[in-house]
Amino acid sequence: MVGNGSPKTQSSRAAGIGPNQGRRPDPQHRQYHHVPGFGRLYLKEQRLLVDVMRDGHPWLRQRAIDALAQATERLHGSR
């Protein structure tokens, strides 16, 4: 589990959350629009993950939290 990983592992994972850099699915991307509830489920899982990753780089963790908050706002705004 990532929450039990080293600070380096947690920092690396936190860096991958947020603006899509071609490595992670973007819940706002067109290809996911046909999967009902995908965005909400994806963001929920990512928030749970960030909640347990407390030993990584603080700036990367905060960046991930901010990106998830922005994505959640966009998702709820598109209802």
N, C-alpha and C positions, 0 to 999 in steps of 0.2 A: 504494500500500500504506500502511496506517495507520502501520506502524512507521517509515516515512520521512516521515510528516506532521509538521506543526508541533507544538510543545508544546500549543498551544490545541486543535488537532484531536485529539491523543491524550488530553487531559483530557476533552474532550467525549465521546469514545468510551468511556473508562473510566467515566464517570458513567452511561453507559447499560447497563453490565454490573451485574447484581445484581438486587435486588428489582424485579419487573416494575412499570414505571410506565406500562403501556399502550403502550409503544413497541417492546418486544422480546418475542419468544416466550419463555414461561416453560416450561422442560422439565418442570416438575411439573404443569402445567395439564392438565386433563381431556382437552382435545381432542388432545393429543399422546400419550396413553396407548395409542392403537391403532397407533402407528408404532413398530415394534420398533427399539430401539437409538437412538431420536432423542435422548433425554436424554444418553446417553453421548457421542454424536457432537457434540452442541451444546456440551457442557461442554468437551470436548477442543479444539474449535475456538476457544472463548473463552479457554481457558488459553494456547493458542499465540499468540493475539492479544495478550494481556496481557504475555506474555514479551517481545515485540518493542517494546512501548510503554514506553519508559524515559524519555522526555523530558517527559511530561505532569506534571500536578500529583501529587506523591507521595501525598497523602492519598486522592485519588480512585483512584489505582492500587491502593493498599493495600485500600481498600474493595472494589474489584472482586475482588482476590485472595481476600479473606475471604469474599465472597459466593459465589465459585466453590467454595471449600473447603466451605462449609456445604451448598451444593447437591449437591456430590459425596458428602458424607456421607449426606445424605437419600436420594440415589439408590441408593447401595450398601446402605443400610439397608432399602430396599424390595424387595430381591431375594427 
